[in-house]
Amino acid sequence: MRELFNYYTVAVEKIYEDDQSVTPAGIIKLNATWIDKEEADRFRYKRLHGILVSGPFAFDDTVVGVIDPGVPEPKAYISNDQIEARVQTGDQLWDRKDYNPSTWNGFEVITIAEYAKRVNVRENELVYFMETVTEPENFIGKDPNGLLLYRCRVDQIICAIREDLSNPGNKKPVMQGNWVLVEPDMETWEEITTDSGIIMKQAPEAKPLRATVKHIGPNNQVSVGDLIYYLPDSNWGLTVEGVEYFGIKDKEIILKAKKHKALLA
């Protein structure tokens, strides 16, 4: 089974993770049958990895984003076809406050074909992807072994897991597209302890909007070990090969500092 344009096919054993459902003592915290399919919060229980089965024959010129639009990004684009469809269905109370029919004028856009040049995943590789991939509308059937097959658009692939050539016998994430994996920049015990020895918090916490770069892809403007600052709500928690990271798109990084001394030692 192979898609014609833009979509890879990935195979997953199940949609939700078991290890987030049961405590080590055997207490059930979550049962997949209890998850409300309409609740966005269910995304945090999803399995985010699978085997890449096949790729598309080609990539087309579908627009997937604006190139470096600045902050804030342009307002939402509403096409004439969408307006006509709204009118035909009798929609008189459209509440889109960000309507702007000419938003793309003067902006350079990136297409799926252009984005795909930064993706080099291979068949039979273990890949990590966005949680929306395993939504019902992307389901395309089962393979002969009973694995669930889903359509995964090229810009939804976060990383592939490959042999670490610098450390034989180990594997590492190889970032795809414009994704970067970072670790939150954590407070130290000294930072949360006053000069008189009073501890102000139960434990160190992650510093807001700060993180340390751990894995990057090609043509990124940051390096491994950089302390970076990112836009609010752009960090997305995911676990890759047992390690917890934030997944961030490179365009959401707004500032970088010098590499941490500890990482350069």
Secondary structure, 3 states (H helix, E strand, C coil): CCCCECEEEEEECCCECCCCCECCCCCECCCHHHCCCCCHHHHHHECCEEEEEECCCECCCCEEEECCCCCCCCCCCCCHHHHHHHHHCCCCCCCCCCCCCCCCCCCCEEEHHHHHHHCCCCCCCEEEECHHHHCHHHEEEECCCCCEEEEEEHHHEEEEEEECCCCCCCEEEEECCCEEEEEEEECCCCCCECCCCCECCCCCCEEEEEEEEEECCCCCCCCCCEEEEECCCCCEEEEECCEEEEEEEHHHEEEEEEECHHHHC
